Amino acid sequence: MTRSESPAGLTPAQLEVWAAVATLLERLPAALDAQLQRDSGLTHFEHGLLFALATAPDRTLRLSTLAGYANCTLSRLSRAITRLENKSLVRRETDPSDGRASLAILTDEGDKKLRQSTPAHHALVEKLVFAPLSEAQTRQPGAITRTINATIDPAPAWTPPTPEG
């Protein structure tokens, strides 16, 4: 295959875009994990779980719902919840409305850890994702990724709650 040929029928322009997206998918999570691990002892995944719980009613979600939000298996979620339980950031309880289901509940210590870790995390997101872009460009990744996500799975994805006011 010559340098100008592309496997699997992608055009050179598509391959260039795909290479950029694939590189972003590798680099951004690593950068976010490194900062959170260094500053807070959390992975980006764990921080996301704490954030989802903090924004849920009563800081509580069924594990199955949380797994859907995190786009992970119940097994992966259970391991992460166990790590967070060991740090006293989350507790697990049986759902009183359905004894077959378990709830994840953000503890006061978990809320404190989230509040402590979020400013530096958001500062890094601002630096890496938003600062290099113009105002018009900042809207494009959201629209593009929502379209791609809906193509992958039409089920609604988690979105942050809108501020009350």
Secondary structure as the mmCIF struct_conf table of DSSP 4:
data_model
#
loop_
_struct_conf.conf_type_id
_struct_conf.id
_struct_conf.beg_label_comp_id
_struct_conf.beg_label_asym_id
_struct_conf.beg_label_seq_id
_struct_conf.end_label_comp_id
_struct_conf.end_label_asym_id
_struct_conf.end_label_seq_id
TURN_TY1_P TURN_TY1_P1 ARG A 3 SER A 4
HELX_RH_3T_P HELX_RH_3T_P1 PRO A 7 GLY A 9
HELX_RH_AL_P HELX_RH_AL_P1 PRO A 12 SER A 40
BEND BEND1 GLY A 41 GLY A 41
HELX_RH_AL_P HELX_RH_AL_P2 HIS A 44 ALA A 54
TURN_TY1_P TURN_TY1_P2 THR A 55 THR A 55
BEND BEND2 ALA A 56 ALA A 56
HELX_RH_3T_P HELX_RH_3T_P2 PRO A 57 ARG A 59
STRN STRN1 THR A 60 ARG A 62
HELX_RH_AL_P HELX_RH_AL_P3 LEU A 63 ALA A 70
TURN_TY1_P TURN_TY1_P3 ASN A 71 ASN A 71
HELX_RH_AL_P HELX_RH_AL_P4 LEU A 74 ASN A 86
TURN_TY1_P TURN_TY1_P4 LYS A 87 SER A 88
BEND BEND3 LEU A 89 LEU A 89
STRN STRN2 VAL A 90 ASP A 95
TURN_TY1_P TURN_TY1_P5 PRO A 96 SER A 97
STRN STRN3 ASP A 98 LEU A 106
HELX_RH_AL_P HELX_RH_AL_P5 ASP A 108 VAL A 125
HELX_RH_PI_P HELX_RH_PI_P1 GLU A 126 PHE A 130
TURN_TY1_P TURN_TY1_P6 ALA A 131 PRO A 132
BEND BEND4 LEU A 133 LEU A 133
HELX_RH_AL_P HELX_RH_AL_P6 GLU A 135 ILE A 152
BEND BEND5 ALA A 155 ALA A 155
HELX_LH_PP_P HELX_LH_PP_P1 PRO A 156 TRP A 158
HELX_LH_PP_P HELX_LH_PP_P2 PRO A 160 GLU A 164
#
